[in-house]
């Protein structure tokens, strides 16, 4: 009850990921690039995609991030569609990376530090299935890596509870509107980013310092 009251207050004071709208860019979707030669792709969801996108983009070997949606049933959903929590989608980020520089296992580890994977269907003030912790695999090896990483996180006692992250086969990714792309850096002074997103990014930096791009190792 105490957590609920605190989060309701935070929603009123700070707003949330779901409250951001820019009518000028509404329904103008980002492009989904094809992987370049030598690139691989990974898809993760852990709360608002603004923070997750920034956290994973700070890792060496990550070339680009696209914020979007996955895990649902509606084709080509809008942000407003997903916010109704009737489409089944989660907010996710699609990561384009060089496996010669960073492994899928390292990305998975960073993912589990970039949010709280023990929170079921919420992350901080953002509540609902669209904020659920979910990781998609494209190969049996990636599935095994995710399950092994979950076991390690649970055994480490880093979190008070057990990991509740869904591990599902990748099917389709839909990009979010353009104004969601790079939102963390474009709106770094906003109360939501400062109070909710920044702590997640800093937590990941502290845990994965040796894997960060040079400009984030300070």
HELIX and SHEET records of a PDB file:
HELIX    1   1 UNK A    2  UNK A   14  1                                  13    
HELIX    2   2 UNK A   17  UNK A   19  5                                   3    
HELIX    3   3 UNK A   23  UNK A   25  5                                   3    
HELIX    4   4 UNK A   49  UNK A   57  1                                   9    
HELIX    5   5 UNK A   79  UNK A   83  1                                   5    
HELIX    6   6 UNK A  104  UNK A  113  1                                  10    
HELIX    7   7 UNK A  129  UNK A  131  5                                   3    
HELIX    8   8 UNK A  140  UNK A  156  1                                  17    
HELIX    9   9 UNK A  178  UNK A  180  5                                   3    
HELIX   10  10 UNK A  183  UNK A  186  1                                   4    
HELIX   11  11 UNK A  191  UNK A  192  1                                   2    
HELIX   12  12 UNK A  193  UNK A  197  3                                   5    
HELIX   13  13 UNK A  198  UNK A  207  1                                  10    
HELIX   14  14 UNK A  209  UNK A  211  5                                   3    
HELIX   15  15 UNK A  214  UNK A  216  5                                   3    
SHEET    1   A 6 UNK A 166  UNK A 169  0                                        
SHEET    2   A 6 UNK A 133  UNK A 137  1                                        
SHEET    3   A 6 UNK A  39  UNK A  46 -1                                        
SHEET    4   A 6 UNK A  90  UNK A  98 -1                                        
SHEET    5   A 6 UNK A  62  UNK A  70 -1                                        
SHEET    6   A 6 UNK A 173  UNK A 175 -1                                        
SHEET    1   B 2 UNK A 122  UNK A 123  0                                        
SHEET    2   B 2 UNK A 126  UNK A 127 -1                                        
END                                                                             
